Amino acid sequence: MPTPPIARRLREGQLKKSPIREIMKLADRRNIIAMGLDPDDVISFAGGWVNHASPEGLRAEYAEIAENRALFHELGAYSPTRGLPRLREALLATDRALHRTNGLSDEHLIVGQSSTQLTHTLFTTLLDPGDRVLLFDPSYANYGPQLGLGPEGVEIVWLSVLDAQRWTFMEDPERLLAELAAALERERPRLLLFSTPDNPTSQVIRDDVFFRILEMTAYFDCFVAVDYAYRAQCFERPEPAHFAASPVDFPNLIRLHSNSKWCRGLGRRLGWIEAAPEVIEALETVQQATTLCPDSVHQHALASYLEKALPDGSLATYLDQARADYQAAAEHTAHCVRTYMDMPCLQPQGGLYTVVNVGRNGDTFVREVLANTGVIFVPGKGFGPSLTNGIRISFGPLVHDLDRIEEGFRRVGDYLRG
């Protein structure tokens, strides 16, 4: 008896697979062995995750939960759909202290299961069938597949921010803003979505460009969702003023945050959004019908940690040390790319990545390099048309192993020189 058919959008290939997941399948241990390589000798620059230790104070909160029978029982209950009030207040207090965001209150915040879930919830909340969404080219590779799971017929419109010939990022801001104005007038997008620092380029948008974008999009009733997943890994000091941009001052601004990167909580799924109260109320309605509520254990642990680590200064110390480690790894990675590969790359300003112009199809390059060196990169095409001849390199998993980073690029350089 045949299995009933799955959804038409999947049958017809309208819902795209993540290119990162595809390359990770290529890097699967069984596939590596089938290629005649030793899995233990493979060096991967494909993983988009951080590898610094979580705060000891946060780990202690989980230990307390596990040891306290009554508390463990209590946290088996549902939390409110918008998250525990205690955590919402702790997150607001942390943002005020570290980033000086203006005027945010409890009505501006919703906690979710993860930033990935919240992004999908946001698409469901804001978009109608056939709406257009404006993405920077390049952008995080998962935005496209997520949009494909939203209302049917949503169209992606690309706004180029990388000069693929000169390999520069937002080098001409006035031209970029003129192209944005034309796209807003022509396409009338419902949403503009981007990250800062960016994935895959690890570049930080200029403050003057950021605030001009908010003003221009507001005129066209276009929301701007900014993904701050890598805010804790921004190397610029003082940090950019747009990190404090507030939905109080810009009602079309939506701020998306992740618990994954700053405290290495990738598997302890938690995220939150800050937006105008009307948007938060609508998000709550959708979240009630999807995840119902975020995880109570993770919320309690994070709230308890922040309530202690913020006033005693240990949170700031922890963030400063982690940021310094990633900056050192970023500088070392860029140096190795230029030394061993002799190819154009962007100097990271934050985040975990750089992008490199390999001068030919990135997908072919990645597969060839893996087969001949045991070094894994991610092809750039999934991040946008401008990276067709590029690759993304992640130094996040190797943040504490700079020698391993250098060994990887030495292998690739030796192979390329033949």
N, C-alpha and C positions, 0 to 999 in steps of 0.2 A: 504494500500500500504506500503510495508516494507521500512525502511530506508536503503539507500545504505551502504555498509560496510565501516568501518573506515580503516585506514592504516594497512597493514599486521603486521607490527612490534608491533602495539598495540593489534590487534586481537589475536596474538599468544603469547602475554605476554613478548615480548622481551624488551620492555621499562618498566623498573621497577618503582614502586611507591616509593617515599621517605619514609623511616621508621619513620622519624620525623613527617611527615604529618600524617602517620597512627596513631601514638600515640596521636597526637593532636586531631584527630577525636575521639579517645577513650575518650579524656578529654573534648569533647564538652559538653556544659551545659546540653543539653537534655539527653545525655548519662549518665552524672553524676547523674541526677535526677532519670533516669531509674535504676541505680544501688542502689538507696536508700540513696544517699549521698547528703549533702547540698553543692551546688556549691560554696557558699560564704565561706565555711569552708575548701575547697580544697586548698592545698599548692602545687604549681607547681615548679619543678626544671627542667622542660622540655624545656622552651623557650630559644632560642639562641639569645636573644636581650639584648642590653644595656638599662639602665633605668636612667642614669644621665640626667640632663637638658642640652638642647642645649645652646650654647653661646648666651647671651643676645644680643651681637653685631650682630650675624647672624639673630636673630629674628627681630632686628631693620631694617635690610636690606629688609626683606620681607615686613615689614610695609611700608617702603618707596616705594617699588614697587606698593603696593596696593593703596597708596595715590596719586601717581604721574600718572595722566591719560596718559600723553604722553609716559612715560617710560613703563607703562603697555601695551600700544598699540605696542610700539617698540618690546617688548619681546614676542609678539605674532608671530613674524617672525621666519623663520628657522634660526638656527645657521649653521655655516660650519659643514660638516660631522665630522671633527676631533674635534669639539668643539670651543667655543669662544677663539680667540687668547689671549684675556685678562686673561681668566681663565687658559689657558695652561701656561702662564708666571707666574701667581700667584702660581700655583702648583709647578712649577720648583723652584721658589724662596723659597717657604716654605720648600721644600725638601733639598735645599742647606743649609738653615739656621738651620734646626732642625736635619738633618741627615747627612749632609756633603757629599752627593752623588757627585761623580766626573763626570764633563764634560757633563751632560745631557743638551740638547738644545731642541728647539721646534720640531725638526724633529724626536725626540725620543718619542713623547707623543701623545696619542689619548684619548679623553674623550668619554665616552659612556653613555648609559641610566642607567646602573648599572654594578657592577662587575659580577653579574649573567649573564646578557646579553653578556658582554664582554668575559666571559669564553666560552660561547657557540660560539660566533663569532670567538674566538681563535681556537676552535676545528675545525670549518669549514675552517679556513684559513690554518691550519698546517697539518691536517690529511687527508690521503687518505683511501678509503675502505680497511679494513683488517689490518691497522696499529695497532701497539701495544702502549699502554700508561702505564707507570710505576707509580704506586701509592704507597705511604707508607701505611702499615697496622699497625694501623688504619689511616683513612683519613676522611675528611669532607664527610658526607653521600650523599650530593647532586652531588658530582663529577660523581659517577656512572650513575645515571639517566641522567645527562647532556651529558655524553659520549654516552649514548644510543640514544640521539637525533642527534648525529653527523653523520659522514659518516658510512654507514652500515658495520657491521662486525668488528668494532674496538674492540680490545681485551684488557682487563685490566690485567696487571701483577702486583702482589703484592710483595712488599719488606718489610719484617717484621722489625719494629723499636721498638716494644713492646714485652718484654719477658712475655708471659702470665702466666708462672709459678712463676717467681720471682716478677712480676708486676713492672718492671723497664723499663725506656725509654732510648734507645741507650746507654746501659750500656757498651757495648764492641764496640767502634767505628771502630776498625780495622777489626773486624769480619763483621760489617755492610758494610764497604767499599769493603771487599773481595766479599761479596754476591752481592753487586751492580755491581762490575766488571764482575762477572759471568753472571748476568742477562743482562748486556749490550752486552756481547759477544754472549750469547745464543739467546736472544729475539730481539735484535736490535730495541729497542723502538724508536719511533719518538719523544716522549715527556715524561718528568718526571715532575709531578705536586705535590706540597705539600705546606703547610702553616706553617708560623712561626711568632708568637706563633701559636700552632696548635689547630685545632678543630678536635677531641674532647678532646685531652689530656692536652691542655694548656701548653705544653712543648715548649722550644725554642731550635732549633738545635744548636749544637756547631759550633763556627766559623771555626775551623780547618776542621770539617767534611763538612761544607757548601762549602768552597772553593775547597776542594778536589773533591767534587761532580761536581762542575762546570768544573774542568779540565778533569775529567774522561769522562763526557758526551760529552764534545766538541770533543774528539778524535773519538767518534762514531757518530758524526753529530746528536746528540740528543739535542733538546731544553729542557731547565729547566724553567718552569713557577712557580714562587713563589707568593703565595697569602699572602699579607701583611694586610689582613683585621683587624687583632688585633694588629698591630704594636704600636698603641697609648696606648694599654693596656699591654705593656711589662713591667714587674716589675724590670728587671735587670738594674742596673746602675753601671758603664756607660753602655749604650745600646750596644747590639752586633754589631761588625764590619760589619757583613753581611747585616745589615739594609742599609748600604751605598754602597753595591755591585752594580756596574753600567754596563749596557749593552755596554757602551763605552769600558770597559776593558774586558767584557765577552759577545761577540756578540750572544751567544746562550741563554743568560739570558733574561727572560721576567718577568717584575714586575707588579703584578696585585693589584690594590688598590680600596678600597670601601669608599664611603662617609657615610656608614651606622653606623659604630661603634664609630668613634672618636667624632662626634658631634651629635649623636643620630639622624641621618638622614635616618633611615631605610625605612620610607615611602616616603621620598624625594629622589627618586631614582637617583643616580649618581655614576659613577665610572670612572677609567682611567687606562690605561696601558702605561708602559714605556718599550721600546724595541728598537732593531736595526732599523734604518730607513727603511730598506727593509721590515721588518715585519709590521711596522706601515703603510706603503703604502698599503700592502696587506690587513690589517685589515680595512683600510678605504674603499677599494673596496667592501668588504663584508658588512660593515656597511651601505654603500649607498643603498644596496638592502634589508636591514632588517629594522633597526630603522630610517634610513635616517640621523638623527642627534639627539643629546641629548637635554634634556629640557632646553630651553633658560632662563626661570625664575630661576631655581635652579643654573644654571651656573653663571648668573649675580650676584645673592645674595652671592654665595660663593666667587666669585672673589672680590666683593666689601668688604666683611668681611675680607678676608685674606690680602688685600692691607692695611687695617688699623690695624688689630690685630697682624700681624707679627712684624712690626716695633715698635709698642708701647709696646710690651711684653705681652699683654693680652692673646694672643693665648698660649704662653708657660705656663703662670699661670693657665689657664683653663685646659690644658692637664695635668699638674702636679697634680692638685687637683683631677681630675677624676681618674687618675692612682692610686693615694693614696687610693681613696675610693674603687676601685676594688681590690687592694691588701689587704685591710683590710677585705673585704668580702671573698676573696679567703682563707686567713688564717683562718678566722672564720669557713668557710665551711669545710675545711680539718680537723680542730680540732673537729668539731661536728661529722663528719663521723667516726673518730677514737674513739671518746668518746662514741657515742650512737650505732653505727653499728659494731664497732670493726672489720672492714674489710680493706684490703689493698687499698689505694688510692694514686694517684700521687699528690705531692705538686705543685699547679699551679705556673708557672713562668711568666704567662701573660694570656691574654684572659679572658674567662668567665666560665671555666669548670674545672672539674676533672673527672676522670674515676675510678670506683670502681669495684673490683673483688668480685662478690657476691657468687662465688663458685658453681653456677648452671646456667641453661639457663636464660639469662637476660630478655628475653621476658616474660617468665612465671613469673619471679620474679616481674617484673614491674606491671603486671596485678593483681597479688596476693596482692601486697603492696597497690596498689590503692584501691582495693575493701575493704581492711581491715583497712586502715589508712587515706584515702583521700589524700595521697601524691603521686605526679606523677614524675616519672623519665623517661628517654629515654633508651630503650634497646640498647645494644652496637653492635649487630650483623650487623647493617646497615653500620657501620663505617669500617668493615673489619673482617676477620676471627678471629683475635686475641682477639676480644671483645665479642665473643659468650657468655661467662660467665660473662660479664661485663655490667655496665650501665654508661651512661653519666649523670652527674649532672651539671646543670647550676645555678650559683648564680647571673647572670647578672640582671634579672628582680627584684631581691630582694636586690640589692646593698645597698639600704638605709634602709633596714629592717632586721637587723641582728637577732633580736628577733624572727622574723618569720622563718628565716633559722633554728634557734635552735629548735623552736617548731616542725618543720617538721621532723627533725632527731630524736627528742625525741619520737615522735609518732612511727616512724619506729622502733627505738630501743626497745620500750616497746612491740611492736607486735612481733618482732623477738625473744625476750626473753620469750614470751608467758605466 
